[in-house]
C-alpha cells in the first residue's frame, strides 16, 4: 500500500474539502507529485559537496547480515495502542484525509517513531516493520492505522492526477509499454531503481505476491560519492535542470505535459543535504 495508486477503500467518512483544516497540508493541496522545482532555489554544482560522510552512506554488507539493525517487530503493547487509536479515530467520523497526530494519539509508540523519523531523514533511511496484523484488521482499519502511524513521520501528499494519498500498488492490467500515460505501479512490470518525489515513502504489504515483489534499496549518498570520485562530470550534469520527465497525462488545463528539472538537489537552508528525486 502506498500514497500513489488507485484505491477502492471505503471512504464513507469523507467530508467536504472545507471541513478539512488546510493547515494540515503545509505545501498546499496538489493533484500530483510531479511539479517543476523552484528554479531560483536550485544550487549550482560548485555548491555541492565533493564527498558525503555519516550514517546516510552505507553499503549492502553493512546491513545484509544484521536484520536487527533495520527491522522492528511490533510488540503486543504497540499493536494494542495502534488498534485503540484506529478504533477511536473511526468512531469519530473524521475523514481519513484529516488524520493527524492529535486525533491519532500514540503516547508510547510515538517516542520510538520520533527516533525512527530522525533515522529516516538523517540516518540509514529505511526501516522494515513486522507484525502489522492486516489479516485480522482488514483493509479499512489497516489503512487508518497505516496513515495514522505515518503522521508521526511526516505529512502525506498526493502523487497522481486523481489526488490519491493512499491506494493499492496493484496490477490493473495496464500496458507498461505505454510510457506516456501509464504509471508502472498499476502494471505487473518490474520497477527498477528510482526515487519518488516525496521525502519519505511507505509501503504496507496487504497480500504477499505469489511471485516477485521483492524490494531493493541503495544508499543514494554512496552512489553519489562513487560518481563524484569516478565521474564528477556526470554529477555536474545531474545537478543541472536539463532533464525532462513525462507527466503521464496527469496535468490540468494549460499545464505542460512534462517537467524540466534536475536529478540531484541541494536542500535549501537546513543541513544542505543532497537529495535525488
C-alpha positions as CSV (number, residue, x, y, z in Angstrom):
1,X,0.0,0.0,0.0
2,X,1.5,3.4,-1.0
3,X,0.4,7.0,-1.3
4,X,0.3,6.8,-5.1
5,X,-2.2,4.4,-6.7
6,X,-5.9,3.7,-7.3
7,X,-7.9,2.8,-4.3
8,X,-11.2,1.0,-3.7
9,X,-11.1,1.7,0.1
10,X,-14.5,2.6,1.6
11,X,-14.4,6.4,2.0
12,X,-17.8,6.8,3.6
13,X,-16.4,9.2,6.2
14,X,-15.2,11.7,3.6
15,X,-16.3,15.3,4.3
16,X,-16.4,18.4,2.0
17,X,-12.9,19.9,1.5
18,X,-13.8,23.0,3.5
19,X,-14.3,20.7,6.6
20,X,-10.7,19.6,6.5
21,X,-8.2,22.0,8.0
22,X,-6.0,23.3,5.2
23,X,-3.2,23.8,7.7
24,X,-2.6,20.1,7.5
25,X,-1.2,20.5,4.1
26,X,1.9,22.7,4.5
27,X,2.7,22.7,0.8
28,X,-0.9,23.3,-0.2
29,X,-3.2,20.8,-1.9
30,X,-1.6,19.4,-5.1
31,X,-3.1,16.9,-7.5
32,X,0.3,15.4,-8.5
33,X,3.7,14.9,-7.1
34,X,5.2,15.8,-10.4
35,X,5.8,19.5,-10.4
36,X,8.6,21.7,-11.7
37,X,11.1,22.8,-9.0
38,X,11.5,26.3,-7.7
39,X,14.3,27.2,-10.1
40,X,15.6,30.1,-8.0
41,X,16.3,27.6,-5.2
42,X,18.4,25.2,-7.3
43,X,22.1,25.2,-6.5
44,X,25.0,25.1,-9.0
45,X,27.3,22.1,-9.0
46,X,30.1,24.1,-7.3
47,X,28.0,24.3,-4.1
48,X,27.5,20.5,-3.8
49,X,29.8,18.5,-1.5
50,X,32.7,16.6,-3.0
51,X,32.0,13.8,-0.6
52,X,29.3,12.9,1.9
53,X,30.0,11.4,5.2
54,X,27.9,9.9,8.0
55,X,25.2,7.3,8.5
56,X,23.4,8.1,5.3
57,X,26.3,6.5,3.4
58,X,26.3,2.7,3.6
59,X,26.9,-0.4,1.6
60,X,25.0,-3.7,1.3
61,X,27.4,-5.5,3.5
62,X,26.8,-3.1,6.4
63,X,23.3,-4.4,6.9
64,X,23.0,-7.6,4.8
65,X,23.6,-10.0,7.8
66,X,22.3,-7.7,10.6
67,X,18.5,-7.6,10.1
68,X,18.1,-6.4,13.8
69,X,19.6,-3.1,12.7
70,X,16.8,-2.3,10.2
71,X,13.8,-4.3,11.4
72,X,11.3,-3.5,14.2
73,X,8.6,-6.1,15.1
74,X,5.6,-4.5,16.8
75,X,5.1,-5.7,20.3
76,X,1.6,-6.7,21.6
77,X,1.5,-3.5,23.6
78,X,2.3,-1.4,20.5
79,X,-0.3,-3.3,18.4
80,X,-2.9,-2.6,21.2
81,X,-2.1,1.1,21.2
82,X,-2.4,1.3,17.4
83,X,-5.6,-0.7,17.4
84,X,-7.2,1.6,20.1
85,X,-6.2,4.7,18.2
86,X,-7.6,3.4,14.9
87,X,-10.9,2.4,16.6
88,X,-11.3,5.8,18.2
89,X,-10.5,7.6,15.0
90,X,-13.0,5.5,13.0
91,X,-15.7,6.2,15.6
92,X,-15.1,9.9,15.4
93,X,-16.3,10.1,11.8
94,X,-13.3,12.2,10.8
95,X,-12.3,11.9,7.1
96,X,-9.2,9.8,6.6
97,X,-7.5,12.8,4.8
98,X,-7.7,14.8,8.1
99,X,-5.9,12.2,10.3
100,X,-3.2,13.8,12.4
101,X,-1.0,13.1,15.4
102,X,-3.6,14.9,17.6
103,X,-6.5,12.7,16.6
104,X,-4.4,9.5,16.4
105,X,-2.6,9.6,19.7
106,X,0.2,7.1,20.4
107,X,1.6,8.2,23.8
108,X,4.0,5.2,24.0
109,X,4.9,4.3,20.4
110,X,5.4,8.0,19.5
111,X,8.7,8.0,21.3
112,X,10.0,5.3,19.0
113,X,8.5,6.9,15.9
114,X,10.3,10.1,16.7
115,X,13.6,8.3,16.7
116,X,12.6,6.5,13.6
117,X,11.8,9.8,11.8
118,X,15.3,11.0,12.6
119,X,16.9,7.8,11.3
120,X,14.9,8.0,8.1
121,X,16.0,11.6,7.4
122,X,19.5,11.7,8.9
123,X,20.5,8.1,9.2
124,X,20.3,4.9,7.1
125,X,17.0,6.0,5.6
126,X,15.0,2.8,5.8
127,X,13.2,0.5,8.3
128,X,11.1,-2.7,8.0
129,X,8.1,-3.0,10.4
130,X,6.9,-6.5,11.1
131,X,3.8,-7.9,12.8
132,X,1.2,-5.5,11.4
133,X,-2.0,-7.5,11.6
134,X,-3.5,-6.7,8.2
135,X,-5.4,-10.0,8.0
136,X,-7.1,-9.5,11.4
137,X,-7.8,-5.8,10.8
138,X,-8.9,-5.8,7.2
139,X,-8.2,-3.1,4.6
140,X,-10.2,-0.2,6.3
141,X,-8.6,-0.4,9.8
142,X,-5.2,-1.2,8.3
143,X,-5.4,1.9,6.2
144,X,-6.4,4.1,9.1
145,X,-3.6,2.7,11.2
146,X,-1.1,2.9,8.4
147,X,-1.9,6.6,7.8
148,X,-2.1,7.4,11.5
149,X,1.4,5.9,12.1
150,X,2.6,7.9,9.1
151,X,1.6,11.2,10.6
152,X,4.4,10.7,13.1
153,X,7.0,10.5,10.3
154,X,5.7,13.4,8.1
155,X,2.6,14.6,6.3
156,X,1.1,12.9,3.3
157,X,1.0,14.3,-0.2
158,X,-0.7,13.2,-3.4
159,X,1.4,11.7,-6.2
160,X,-1.1,11.2,-9.0
161,X,-3.6,13.2,-11.0
162,X,-6.5,11.7,-9.1
163,X,-5.3,13.2,-5.8
164,X,-4.8,9.8,-4.2
165,X,-2.7,9.9,-1.0
166,X,-3.3,6.2,-0.3
167,X,-4.1,3.3,-2.5
168,X,-3.0,0.0,-3.9
169,X,0.1,-0.9,-5.8
170,X,-1.6,-3.5,-7.9
171,X,-1.6,-4.9,-11.4
172,X,-4.7,-3.4,-13.1
173,X,-3.9,-4.9,-16.5
174,X,-2.5,-1.7,-17.9
175,X,0.2,-1.7,-20.6
176,X,3.6,-0.7,-19.1
177,X,4.8,0.0,-22.7
178,X,2.5,3.0,-22.9
179,X,5.0,5.1,-21.1
180,X,3.3,8.4,-22.0
181,X,0.2,7.7,-19.9
182,X,0.6,4.6,-17.7
183,X,2.1,4.6,-14.2
184,X,4.1,1.4,-13.8
185,X,2.8,0.7,-10.3
186,X,-0.5,-0.2,-12.0
187,X,1.1,-3.0,-14.0
188,X,3.0,-6.2,-13.3
189,X,6.2,-4.8,-14.8
190,X,9.4,-4.8,-12.8
191,X,10.3,-1.4,-11.3
192,X,14.0,-0.6,-11.4
193,X,15.9,1.7,-9.0
194,X,14.2,5.0,-8.8
195,X,13.4,7.8,-6.4
196,X,9.9,9.1,-5.7
197,X,9.1,12.8,-5.4
198,X,8.2,12.7,-1.8
199,X,10.8,12.8,1.0
200,X,9.6,9.5,2.7
201,X,7.8,6.6,1.1
202,X,5.9,3.9,2.9
203,X,4.6,0.5,1.7
204,X,2.2,-1.8,3.6
205,X,2.0,-5.4,2.3
206,X,-1.7,-6.4,2.3
207,X,-1.2,-9.7,0.4
208,X,2.2,-11.3,-0.3
209,X,2.8,-11.9,-4.0
210,X,2.9,-15.4,-5.3
211,X,6.0,-14.5,-7.3
212,X,8.3,-11.5,-7.2
213,X,7.5,-8.4,-5.2
214,X,10.9,-8.1,-3.6
215,X,12.2,-4.6,-2.9
216,X,15.8,-3.4,-3.4
217,X,17.2,-0.3,-1.9
218,X,20.5,1.5,-2.1
219,X,22.2,4.4,-0.4
220,X,21.9,7.3,-2.9
221,X,24.7,9.1,-1.0
222,X,27.0,6.1,-1.5
223,X,26.2,6.2,-5.2
224,X,26.8,10.0,-5.2
225,X,30.2,9.5,-3.6
226,X,31.3,6.9,-6.2
227,X,30.2,9.1,-9.0
228,X,32.0,12.1,-7.5
229,X,35.2,10.1,-7.3
230,X,35.0,8.5,-10.7
231,X,32.8,10.6,-12.9
232,X,32.3,14.1,-11.4
233,X,31.2,15.3,-14.9
234,X,28.1,13.0,-14.6
235,X,27.3,14.5,-11.1
236,X,27.5,18.0,-12.6
237,X,25.1,17.1,-15.4
238,X,22.7,15.6,-12.8
239,X,22.6,18.8,-10.9
240,X,21.5,20.8,-13.9
241,X,17.8,21.4,-14.6
242,X,18.0,20.0,-18.1
243,X,16.1,16.7,-17.5
244,X,12.6,16.3,-18.9
245,X,10.1,14.0,-17.4
246,X,6.8,13.0,-18.9
247,X,3.8,13.7,-16.5
248,X,1.9,10.7,-17.9
249,X,-1.0,12.9,-18.9
250,X,-1.7,13.9,-15.2
251,X,-1.9,17.6,-15.9
252,X,-4.6,20.3,-15.5
253,X,-5.7,22.5,-18.4
254,X,-3.0,24.9,-19.6
255,X,-0.1,22.9,-17.9
256,X,2.9,21.5,-19.7
257,X,2.7,17.7,-20.2
258,X,6.3,17.4,-18.9
259,X,8.5,18.9,-16.2
260,X,12.1,20.2,-16.6
261,X,14.2,19.6,-13.5
262,X,17.5,18.3,-12.2
263,X,18.0,14.8,-10.7
264,X,20.2,15.9,-7.8
265,X,19.2,18.7,-5.4
266,X,20.9,20.5,-2.6
267,X,18.5,21.2,0.2
268,X,17.9,25.0,0.6
269,X,18.8,26.2,4.1
270,X,18.7,23.5,6.7
271,X,21.5,21.0,6.6
272,X,22.3,21.3,3.0
273,X,21.5,17.6,2.3
274,X,21.8,16.1,-1.2
275,X,18.5,14.7,-2.5
276,X,18.0,12.5,-5.5
277,X,14.5,12.7,-7.0
